Amino acid sequence: MQGSINTANALLEAGNLSGAKREAENILGEEPENTEALAILAKIHLRKEQPEDALAITRQMLAIDSNDPHSLILYGSAWGQLGNTLVALEACTKAVETSPEDPELHFMLALYHEALGQNKKAEARFQQALTLDPDNAEFLAGFADFAYKTGRPMGEALQRAAMLNPENQQVQLLFGEIALDRGDFEEAADRALFILHQDRDDKEAVSLLARARANKNPLLWIWLRWDRFWRSMTGPAKFACIVSLILGFFLIRYVLMIIAPLWLHNLFIGASLLIAGLMAIGDTLLEIILDREKKQIILKDDF
């Protein structure tokens, strides 16, 4: 039976969700209360963003053992996907207190600190997980993703994760995002397709492929770069940027009123209003374009 559990976990780590599900269901057919097999099913539902199903399974696991740390961590993960991050963090913290030497629990707690924007606590938990298990591809990929999103140095984490498990979907996705940043749209698309060949329902891979194809439009490429920059800014930085733009507008307008002809002054006003309007509705337009690209990918592509 342990061999079947190991097989299911290996399939899950490789991203073969359907294969892992079959193995877990076979185990549960013989042992309905096997918490390791139930955990695999819960993880599959979480990866597919089906938190209600995952929550039902984790409640079944906690009914078997209410203090099992892995059941608690998955229970918290389900609540996290449902949007209740505080309940998720509470469950994960209890799990770590129950089993402080378990690296997976520190890793999951890091993810919830990250979701709450508690980046220093998240980084500390990532480091603790990697100290306990330095060659875990999932931990390395998770830390690399965190570092990439928060602008921290990731060191060799991504390369080591790729060496340990080159088929890890998060590794492929992160390589794709980095390729997109440097303008290599073909590599970004190839990375996304690699994931979709394994799991055609992967929303992040579909989004990456849509952005890779949409980026071939130069104007959209510029807008996506700006959108990424804007989303990466903190609240105070955004406020300072808006104030600077407003002050800059009035300063340039004042100078043009003094030294420039009327037509140039009017052109500046018109262009400024156009840019402000595009910025106001830019997110909506961007979502419409990307949603259309995603639908075309889902309908037309054969993975």
Secondary structure as the mmCIF struct_conf table of DSSP 4:
data_model
#
loop_
_struct_conf.conf_type_id
_struct_conf.id
_struct_conf.beg_label_comp_id
_struct_conf.beg_label_asym_id
_struct_conf.beg_label_seq_id
_struct_conf.end_label_comp_id
_struct_conf.end_label_asym_id
_struct_conf.end_label_seq_id
HELX_RH_AL_P HELX_RH_AL_P1 GLN A 2 GLU A 13
TURN_TY1_P TURN_TY1_P1 ALA A 14 GLY A 15
HELX_RH_AL_P HELX_RH_AL_P2 LEU A 17 GLU A 30
TURN_TY1_P TURN_TY1_P2 PRO A 32 GLU A 33
HELX_RH_AL_P HELX_RH_AL_P3 THR A 35 ARG A 47
TURN_TY1_P TURN_TY1_P3 LYS A 48 GLU A 49
HELX_RH_AL_P HELX_RH_AL_P4 PRO A 51 ILE A 64
TURN_TY1_P TURN_TY1_P4 SER A 66 ASN A 67
HELX_RH_AL_P HELX_RH_AL_P5 PRO A 69 GLN A 81
TURN_TY1_P TURN_TY1_P5 LEU A 82 GLY A 83
HELX_RH_AL_P HELX_RH_AL_P6 THR A 85 THR A 98
TURN_TY1_P TURN_TY1_P6 PRO A 100 GLU A 101
HELX_RH_AL_P HELX_RH_AL_P7 PRO A 103 ALA A 115
TURN_TY1_P TURN_TY1_P7 LEU A 116 GLY A 117
HELX_RH_AL_P HELX_RH_AL_P8 ASN A 119 LEU A 132
TURN_TY1_P TURN_TY1_P8 PRO A 134 ASP A 135
HELX_RH_AL_P HELX_RH_AL_P9 ALA A 137 THR A 150
TURN_TY1_P TURN_TY1_P9 GLY A 151 GLY A 151
TURN_TY1_P TURN_TY1_P10 GLY A 155 GLU A 156
HELX_RH_AL_P HELX_RH_AL_P10 ALA A 157 LEU A 164
TURN_TY1_P TURN_TY1_P11 PRO A 166 GLU A 167
HELX_RH_AL_P HELX_RH_AL_P11 GLN A 169 ASP A 181
TURN_TY1_P TURN_TY1_P12 ARG A 182 GLY A 183
HELX_RH_AL_P HELX_RH_AL_P12 PHE A 185 GLN A 198
TURN_TY1_P TURN_TY1_P13 ARG A 200 ASP A 201
HELX_RH_AL_P HELX_RH_AL_P13 LYS A 203 ALA A 214
TURN_TY1_P TURN_TY1_P14 ASN A 215 LYS A 216
BEND BEND1 ASN A 217 ASN A 217
HELX_RH_AL_P HELX_RH_AL_P14 PRO A 218 SER A 232
BEND BEND2 MET A 233 MET A 233
HELX_RH_AL_P HELX_RH_AL_P15 GLY A 235 ILE A 259
BEND BEND3 ALA A 260 ALA A 260
HELX_RH_AL_P HELX_RH_AL_P16 LEU A 262 LYS A 300
#
